[in-house]
Amino acid sequence: MRTPALFRRKCWPFLAAGLLAVAGCSDSSEPGGEPGPGTDGPGVTPGDGSECLGAKFLTTLGKSTVLVGAQMEDDTAKAAPFDVRYLYIAAGLFDSKDACNSCASGCTSEGKSCVGGSCNWWGCWQYDQDPPGAYVRDFIKAAQANGQIPFITYYEAFQASGYTEGEQQLKALNDSAFLGRYLADWRFLLKQVGQEKALLQIEPDMWAYLQFFPKDGKAQSTPAAVKAANPTDCGSQENNGAGLGKCMIAMVRKYAPNAKVGLHASAWATKTDVSQNTDASFDVAGEANKVADFLLSVGAGDTDFVTVEASDRDAGWYEKTTGSAAWWDPENRKLPHFTQAFTWAKAVSTRLGKPHIWWQLPVGNMSLPNSNQKWRDNRVDYFLTHPGEVAAAGGVGMLFGAGNYEQTTPETDGGNLVKRVKTYKDAGGQAACVKN
């Protein structure tokens, strides 16, 4: 469940303020009940790994068990043995054709000077005497210092477009001036990553909109000024959504060769939100294949992983503020439930031939009061007590974080995420391959 697609908002990185410092289940069948020990866990019997996409992927990262991570502050990152720390890049672009050379002189975004780190371009969210991009470079260093893999979500197309979210924002893709600055910004980000090992997620939601809105559901039906915007890196690509995806992936290989890159698979991209399906006869895997086939058309065959998502908000927030039922049944008796979600994710991975990472999982838990930044949810407790189900479906990571500033964070959850992560790690973690 998520806020209806057109009204969804990601976590704006005015959380930059926090990162500048780094630069800085019960037996009840009621949905929402906290899961108990679970039917699996770190002791699930591993498969032989010979055909396990997840094991192969994790090996390239120097890992052997399902990753756990979060969007979090410095103290939280040091409080438990997290594998991954993630960051949003989402705001405006520089006004020039290419990235600014100095934040302290002549650099503007949306007409506002970047002096003092006050403009809307992420490249200057830092001390303005430091070269642009220190915000990301220092984030990578901070993650590495804690033994964590940096994960960066690039979510700029909507935020910088000036259009309303959804169908309207896609118009900006055919504006060569805008797309030129956008792809130059993407190149600049990749250069900040450079030779470092990192995980990169390209534009959650945008691929879903490119599938959702055209009548034929094809990325080729949305024009994009790819060649004119970036003839250097994209000159051989088609001038449409498919060409844009392929170009952005190829740019990763060129400018950040040690990074792993993935696209985002949205459960609602086909106009049916599978994550909230209540029809037991519905073809969940068939619907997942539609999404996977679309992603293949925009270049997913050349990626390393795919990201999937449960919800961008806590279930308690939905229940209290919108009156909607967003819970997944932790006993997997009544739809929607966790088994359905894992079935969908497994089908996506199988079709793509790529492992998946659960990203932006809600942080709430059942001990919270259901008020601002302290909402109830059962995803943390279920995922971290049923990691074998995650692995059996092809999942290689569980990353937790708020979808907007009203949601529960690792700093407002009463310490539950840190406790669960410590328990998971103390038990040895979850092997990537399990026998079904």
C-alpha positions in Angstrom: 0.0 0.0 0.0 1.1 3.4 -0.7 -0.3 6.9 -1.1 -2.0 6.9 -4.5 0.7 7.2 -7.1 0.0 10.7 -8.2 0.1 12.1 -4.7 3.1 10.2 -3.5 6.1 12.2 -2.2 9.5 10.8 -1.4 11.6 11.9 1.6 13.0 15.2 0.6 16.7 15.4 1.3 16.4 18.5 3.3 17.4 15.7 5.6 20.6 17.0 4.3 20.8 19.0 7.5 21.2 15.7 9.4 23.7 14.3 6.9 25.7 17.5 6.7 27.0 16.4 10.1 28.5 13.3 8.6 29.1 15.2 5.6 28.5 15.0 7.4 4.0 -11.5 16.0 1.5 -12.7 18.4 -0.6 -15.8 17.5 -3.5 -13.5 16.8 -4.6 -13.5 13.2 -5.5 -9.8 13.4 -3.5 -7.9 10.8 -1.0 -5.7 12.5 -0.2 -8.2 15.3 3.5 -8.5 16.0 5.0 -11.7 14.6 6.5 -14.2 16.9 9.6 -16.3 16.3 8.5 -17.3 12.9 8.7 -20.5 11.0 12.2 -19.7 9.6 15.1 -17.6 10.4 18.9 -17.7 10.1 18.9 -21.4 10.5 16.9 -22.2 7.3 18.8 -24.8 5.3 20.8 -23.2 2.6 20.6 -24.4 -1.0 23.8 -25.4 -2.8 24.0 -21.9 -4.4 24.9 -23.2 -7.8 22.0 -21.3 -9.5 21.4 -18.8 -6.8 21.4 -15.2 -8.1 21.4 -13.9 -4.6 24.5 -15.6 -3.5 26.4 -14.6 -6.6 25.4 -11.0 -6.1 26.3 -10.9 -2.5 29.7 -12.4 -3.2 30.5 -9.5 -5.4 29.9 -7.3 -2.3 32.0 -9.4 0.0 28.9 -10.6 1.7 27.2 -14.0 2.2 24.0 -13.3 4.0 20.9 -11.2 3.3 21.8 -7.5 3.8 20.1 -5.3 6.3 20.2 -1.6 6.2 18.4 1.7 6.7 18.2 5.4 6.1 19.5 6.6 9.4 21.5 9.1 11.4 25.1 8.7 12.4 24.5 7.4 15.9 22.0 4.8 14.7 24.4 3.6 12.0 26.9 2.9 14.7 24.4 1.3 17.1 24.0 -2.0 15.2 25.9 -4.0 12.6 24.0 -2.7 9.6 25.3 -3.8 6.2 23.9 -0.9 4.2 23.2 2.8 4.8 21.1 4.6 2.2 20.6 8.2 1.1 18.1 10.1 -1.1 19.3 12.5 -3.7 16.1 14.4 -4.5 15.7 18.1 -5.1 16.7 20.6 -7.8 19.4 20.9 -10.4 22.0 23.4 -11.1 21.0 26.2 -13.5 24.0 25.9 -15.8 24.5 23.3 -18.5 27.0 21.4 -16.4 27.8 21.1 -12.7 29.1 24.1 -10.9 32.8 24.3 -10.1 32.3 26.3 -6.9 29.4 26.5 -4.4 30.7 29.8 -3.2 30.8 31.6 -6.5 28.4 31.8 -9.5 26.5 28.6 -8.7 22.7 28.8 -8.7 19.7 26.4 -8.6 16.3 27.7 -9.5 17.8 31.2 -9.5 19.0 31.0 -5.9 22.7 31.2 -5.0 24.3 28.2 -3.5 26.5 30.3 -1.2 26.3 28.9 2.3 24.8 25.6 1.0 21.4 27.2 0.8 20.3 26.4 -2.7 18.2 23.5 -3.9 21.1 21.5 -5.6 22.4 18.6 -3.6 25.9 19.2 -4.9 26.2 22.2 -2.6 24.6 20.8 0.6 27.8 21.3 2.5 30.4 23.9 3.5 30.6 26.1 0.4 34.4 26.2 0.4 34.5 22.5 -0.3 34.2 21.4 -3.9 30.7 20.5 -5.1 29.6 17.0 -4.3 31.2 16.7 -0.9 27.7 15.9 0.4 27.8 12.5 -1.4 31.5 11.9 -1.1 31.3 12.4 2.7 28.3 10.1 3.0 30.2 7.4 1.2 33.1 7.8 3.5 30.9 7.8 6.6 29.2 4.6 5.5 32.5 2.9 4.7 33.9 3.9 8.1 31.2 1.9 9.7 31.8 -1.1 7.4 28.6 -0.3 5.5 27.9 -0.3 1.8 26.5 3.1 0.7 23.2 2.9 -1.2 22.1 6.0 -3.1 18.6 6.6 -4.4 18.5 9.0 -7.3 15.0 10.6 -7.4 15.4 13.8 -9.4 13.2 13.7 -12.5 10.0 14.7 -10.7 11.5 16.9 -8.0 13.4 19.0 -10.5 10.9 19.0 -13.4 8.6 21.7 -12.2 5.6 19.6 -13.2 3.1 17.8 -11.0 3.9 14.2 -10.2 3.0 11.4 -12.6 1.9 11.9 -16.3 2.8 15.6 -16.3 6.3 15.1 -15.1 7.1 12.9 -18.1 6.8 15.9 -20.3 10.0 17.2 -18.9 11.9 14.3 -20.4 11.3 15.6 -23.9 12.8 19.0 -23.0 16.3 18.8 -24.2 17.5 21.7 -22.0 16.1 20.2 -18.9 17.1 16.6 -19.7 20.6 17.9 -20.5 21.0 19.3 -17.0 19.4 16.2 -15.5 21.8 13.8 -17.2 24.7 16.1 -16.5 23.7 15.9 -12.8 23.5 12.1 -13.0 27.0 12.1 -14.5 28.3 14.4 -11.8 26.8 12.1 -9.1 28.4 9.1 -10.7 31.8 10.9 -10.7 31.5 11.5 -7.0 31.0 7.7 -6.6 34.0 7.1 -8.9 35.8 3.9 -8.2 34.0 3.2 -4.9 31.8 0.2 -4.3 28.2 1.4 -3.9 24.6 0.5 -4.7 22.7 2.9 -7.0 18.9 3.0 -7.5 17.7 4.9 -10.5 14.4 6.9 -10.2 11.9 5.0 -8.1 8.3 5.6 -9.5 9.4 7.0 -12.8 9.5 3.6 -14.6 6.1 2.9 -13.2 4.7 6.1 -14.6 6.3 5.3 -18.0 4.3 2.0 -18.0 1.2 3.3 -16.2 0.2 6.2 -18.5 0.8 5.2 -22.1 -2.2 3.3 -23.5 0.0 0.6 -24.8 2.1 0.5 -21.6 5.4 0.9 -23.5 8.3 3.1 -22.6 8.9 3.8 -26.3 5.5 5.7 -26.4 6.9 8.5 -24.2 9.3 10.8 -26.1 12.5 11.8 -24.5 15.2 14.1 -26.0 17.9 11.7 -25.1 20.3 12.2 -28.0 20.2 16.0 -27.9 20.4 16.1 -24.1 23.6 14.0 -23.9 25.1 13.1 -27.3 28.3 12.0 -25.5 26.8 9.2 -23.5 23.4 8.7 -25.1 24.0 9.4 -28.8 23.2 5.8 -29.8 20.0 5.5 -27.8 16.4 5.9 -28.8 14.6 9.2 -28.1 12.1 7.8 -25.7 11.8 6.4 -22.2 13.5 3.1 -23.1 16.5 5.0 -24.5 16.7 7.1 -21.3 16.8 4.0 -19.0 19.5 2.3 -21.1 21.6 5.5 -21.2 21.5 6.0 -17.5 22.5 2.4 -16.8 25.4 2.6 -19.4 26.6 5.8 -17.7 27.0 3.9 -14.4 29.3 1.4 -16.1 31.3 4.3 -17.6 31.7 6.6 -14.7 31.2 4.4 -11.6 32.4 1.0 -12.8 32.5 -0.6 -9.3 29.0 0.4 -8.4 26.0 -2.0 -8.7 22.9 -0.4 -10.3 19.2 -1.3 -10.1 15.8 -0.1 -11.3 12.7 0.1 -9.2 9.7 -2.3 -9.7 6.4 -0.8 -8.6 3.6 -3.1 -7.6 1.0 -0.7 -9.0 2.7 0.0 -12.4 0.1 -2.1 -14.3 -2.8 -0.1 -12.8 -3.5 -2.9 -10.3 -1.8 -2.5 -6.9 -0.8 -6.1 -6.2 0.5 -5.3 -2.7 -3.1 -4.6 -1.7 -4.9 -7.3 -3.7 -7.6 -9.2 -1.9 -8.7 -11.6 -4.7 -7.3 -15.1 -4.0 -7.7 -16.0 -7.7 -5.6 -13.1 -9.0 -2.6 -14.0 -11.0 0.1 -12.4 -8.9 3.0 -13.8 -10.8 1.5 -12.9 -14.2 1.1 -9.3 -13.1 4.7 -9.3 -11.8 5.9 -10.5 -15.2 4.3 -7.5 -16.9 6.3 -5.2 -14.7 9.5 -7.2 -15.3 9.0 -7.2 -19.0 8.6 -3.5 -19.0 11.8 -3.0 -17.0 13.6 -5.2 -19.5 12.5 -2.8 -22.2 14.3 0.1 -20.4 17.5 -1.8 -19.8 17.0 -3.9 -16.7 18.8 -6.8 -18.3 22.0 -4.8 -17.9 21.5 -4.0 -14.2 22.7 -5.9 -11.2 19.5 -6.0 -9.0 16.0 -4.7 -8.8 14.4 -2.8 -5.9 10.9 -3.7 -4.6 8.9 -1.9 -2.0 6.2 -2.6 0.6 4.9 0.9 1.3 6.2 4.4 1.6 4.3 5.0 4.8 3.5 3.1 8.0 0.3 1.1 8.1 -0.8 2.9 11.3 -0.4 6.3 9.5 -2.7 5.1 6.7 -5.2 3.7 9.2 -5.4 6.8 11.3 -5.1 9.6 8.7 -6.9 8.1 5.7 -9.1 5.3 7.2 -7.6 2.8 4.8 -6.5 -0.7 5.7 -2.9 -1.0 4.7 -1.9 -4.0 6.9 -0.4 -7.2 5.6 -1.6 -10.2 7.6 1.4 -11.6 9.5 -0.2 -15.1 9.7 -0.7 -15.1 5.9 -4.3 -16.2 6.1 -6.1 -13.1 4.9 -5.2 -11.1 1.8 -3.2 -8.9 1.5 -0.4 -10.7 3.3 3.3 -11.2 3.3 3.3 -14.4 1.2 1.6 -12.6 -1.6 4.2 -9.8 -1.5 7.0 -12.3 -1.6 5.3 -14.2 -4.5 5.2 -11.0 -6.5 8.8 -10.1 -5.7 10.0 -13.6 -6.6 8.3 -13.5 -9.9 9.9 -10.2 -10.7 13.3 -11.5 -9.9 12.8 -14.7 -11.8 11.7 -12.9 -14.9 14.5 -10.4 -14.8 17.1 -12.9 -13.7 18.2 -10.4 -11.0 18.0 -10.6 -7.2 15.8 -8.0 -5.5 16.3 -5.7 -2.6 13.4 -4.6 -0.4 13.8 -0.8 0.0 12.2 1.8 2.1 10.4 -0.7 4.3 8.3 1.1 7.0 10.0 1.3 10.3 7.0 1.4 12.7 6.2 -1.3 15.3 3.3 -2.4 17.4 4.5 -0.8 20.6 4.2 2.8 19.2 1.3 5.2 20.0 0.2 5.9 16.4 1.2 9.5 16.4 3.6 11.7 14.5 6.8 9.8 13.6 5.7 6.9 15.9 3.3 4.8 13.9 2.5 1.2 14.1 3.5 -1.3 11.4 4.6 -4.9 11.3 7.1 -5.0 8.5 10.3 -4.6 10.6 9.3 -7.4 12.9 8.1 -9.7 10.2 11.0 -9.3 7.8 13.6 -9.7 10.5 12.0 -12.8 12.0 11.3 -14.4 8.6 14.4 -13.7 6.6 14.3 -17.2 5.1 11.1 -16.2 3.3 12.9 -13.1 2.0 15.8 -15.2 0.7 13.6 -18.0 -0.8 11.9 -15.4 -2.9 15.2 -14.1 -4.3 15.7 -11.2 -1.9 19.2 -10.2 -1.0 18.5 -7.1 1.2 16.0 -5.5 3.6 16.4 -1.7 3.8 14.3 0.3 6.2 13.4 3.9 6.1 10.7 6.6 6.2 8.9 7.6 3.0 8.3 11.1 4.3 8.9 13.2 7.4 5.7 12.2 9.2 6.7 8.5 9.3 8.5 6.4 11.9 12.3 6.5 11.6 15.0 4.4 13.2 15.5 7.3 15.6 11.8 7.5 16.7 10.9 3.8 16.9 11.9 3.2 20.5 15.0 1.2 19.5 13.1 -1.6 17.9 15.0 -1.7 14.5 18.4 -1.7 16.2 17.3 -4.5 18.6 16.0 -6.6 15.7 19.1 -6.1 13.6 21.4 -7.1 16.5 19.3 -10.2 17.0 19.4 -11.1 13.3 23.1 -10.6 13.1 23.8 -12.4 16.4 22.0 -15.5 15.0 24.4 -15.5 12.0 22.3 -13.8 9.4 20.3 -15.5 6.6 22.0 -17.4 3.7 20.9 -16.1 0.3 19.9 -19.4 -1.0 17.2 -21.6 0.7 15.4 -24.8 -0.3 11.7 -24.2 -0.9 
